[in-house]
Amino acid sequence: MNALPFWVELIVALLLLASGALALVGAIGLLRLKTFFQRMHAPAVTTSLCIWCVALAAIVYFSARDGRLELQAWLIMILLTITAPITTSLLARAALFRQRPAKGPAKGPAAVDGNDRQ
């Protein structure tokens, strides 16, 4: 097995350490913040950055190892960068929906057929 140059190993190690540090920041934010909406924010922001760091480390490593540009990790980065904020938005909407007070029977205008049902 061929040894990789030191600069490649250094770049990969720094990217992976940055990803781990960002994940730690997101986890600390998850633990320290009080409400659901605040807790959602820290991991949502750091997730995309962690994904980018790990995928870039994979691109650098496999490109240096194989001697050609390996871009399969770009697909992972793009898909997760698109879907992570969408998932966060859907979770926030679901939480808002659950926090709404339950409504009783409708006390608005009479029904369309003219009968007043209550």
N, C-alpha and C positions, 0 to 999 in steps of 0.2 A: 504494500500500500504506500502510495506516495505521500510524503509529508507536505502539508500546505505551507506557503510562506507565512512568516510571522505577522505581516501586516494584515493578511486575510483573517488569521486567527484572532488578532486584536480587534478588528472591525466587528467580527461575528460576536466575540465576547462582549464588547461594549454595547452592541445592539440588544443582546439578550439580557444583559444587566439592566439596561434602560427599561426594557419591557418588564422585568421583574420589579423594578423600583416603581414604575407607573402602576402596576397591579397592586403593589403594597399601598400606595397612596389612595387608590380607589377603595381598597378594603378598609383602610383607616377611616376614610370619609363615610363609608357605609356604616361603620360602627359608631362614629361620633355624632352624626347628624340625627336629628330628632324625628322629623315627620317622614312619611313615606316618600313624598315628593322631593324632599331634600336628599334622602337616601338614594333615590333613583339617579340623581344628578352625577354624583362622584363616579360610580362605576360606568355610567353611560359615556362620560367624556373620556375616561382612561381606556376603555375597551378598544376603541378604534386606534388609539395611539399604540397600545400594546400589540395589536394585530399587525400594524404597519412595521413595528420594530422586529417582530419575529419573522415576518415574511421577507423583509429586506435582508435579515441575517441568513435566511434560507437561500435567497437568490445569490448573495455573495458567496456563501459556502459552496453550493452546488455548481455555480458558474466557475469558481476557481478549481474545484475538484475535477470537473469534467472537461475543462478547457474550452467551454463554449457557453454562450449566454443562456441561462435557464430562467425562463419567465413564467413557469406554471404557477408560482406563488402569487403573481399579480392577480390572477383570477380570484384566488381566495381573498386577497386584500380588497379587491373591488366589491365582491359580493358581500363580504362582512361589513364593509364601510357603508354600503347602501342599506343593508338589512338591520344593523344594530340601532340606528336612530329610529327607524320605523317601528321596531319592536318596543323601544322605549316610549314612543308616542302612543302606541296602542295600550301599553300598560298604564300610562298616565290617564288616558281616556277611560279605561275600565275602572281605575280607582276613583276618578271623578264621578262616574256613573253610580258607583256603589255608595258614595258619600251623600248623594242626593237624598233628601227625606222622602219616605214612602208617601205617596199620595193616596188619599182615600177615594171614595166614589166621586165621579165627576160632578161638580156643582156649577157647571157652566151653562150655556144656553140649552134650551130644550132640544131634544133629539130631532133629527131631520124629519121623521114621520109625524111630528106634532105631538107625540106623547111625551109627557114629562116624567121621566123615570128617575127615581131617586132612591 
